[in-house]
Amino acid sequence: MNSCDYMKRKLSICLFGLSLMVLATSCGEYNKVLKSTDYNYKYEYAKKAFEKKKYGQATTILADLVTVFKGTANAEESLYLLGLSHYENKDYMNSGSYFKTYYQHYPKGQYAELARYYAGYGYYLDSPDPQLDQTGTYKAIEELQSFLDYFPKSDKATIAQNAIFELQDKLVLKELQNAQLYYNLGNYLGNNYESAVIVAKNAIKDYPYSKYKEDLEMLVLKARFQEANQSVDIKKAERFRDVIDEYYSFINDYPQSENRKEADNIYEIAKKFVKE
């Protein structure tokens, strides 16, 4: 080993040892804080831990302090900081709970606007995939809408509104997937085409400006066509009239649709069964 490599190795060992000493000192101070009965000292440490992005330490200390500080000058800030520590730690369920507690106790508090915003936006970030239960998505929409109701001129209003639109589209996508599932089932154990139409039309009614509206309307047209095509002869004429009605509705809304050719083909078949 040459002298240069030896010096590098020695320096590396020294730095590693120094890091261990700093870590040991830091852990020692944290343990000292946990055992301390000096609440102001603990609070100052929690704030420093937050600034250093040690959110786990901050939440542990603040969780004890918010009870101790009730009715004191530090009560409001400590509760908000606890919520924010959980938020920065990506624990959005707990952060939302603490933020909600904050704005309920301090509706006109210093951090009321941010508490309402972060409560909703945290739930937005935590919103599940469309195929899963959407309780969290509804909760996010509710909190974000509440934020907009209270602070419509906030500089975060546009972000909140866009988040609501995205969450609503997620709900619509789930309904589209449900309608598609009914469509795929066809006449298995009943008229699932009618169920597909009902689910799709309800989604269109509830969210008329969704980006999935065209897909929903096309699915309605296809479901009506399959329902008519597989009907007994006595019902075909009536049901194909419904198909034609859906066709005209679709092409009026989306004359340049990528699905136009398929829609036109459905219409050409349907009109053969309907007397003009």
SULFENKA-V361856 format. One record per helix or strand of 2 or more residues. SS is the DSSP state (2 for helix, 1 for strand). FROM is the first residue (numbers start at 0). TO is the last residue. If there is no record, write none. Layout:
SS:FROM:TO  SS:FROM:TO
This chain:
2:2:34  2:38:50  2:54:67  2:74:87  2:91:104  2:111:124  2:134:149  2:156:184  2:191:205  2:212:228  2:232:252  2:259:272
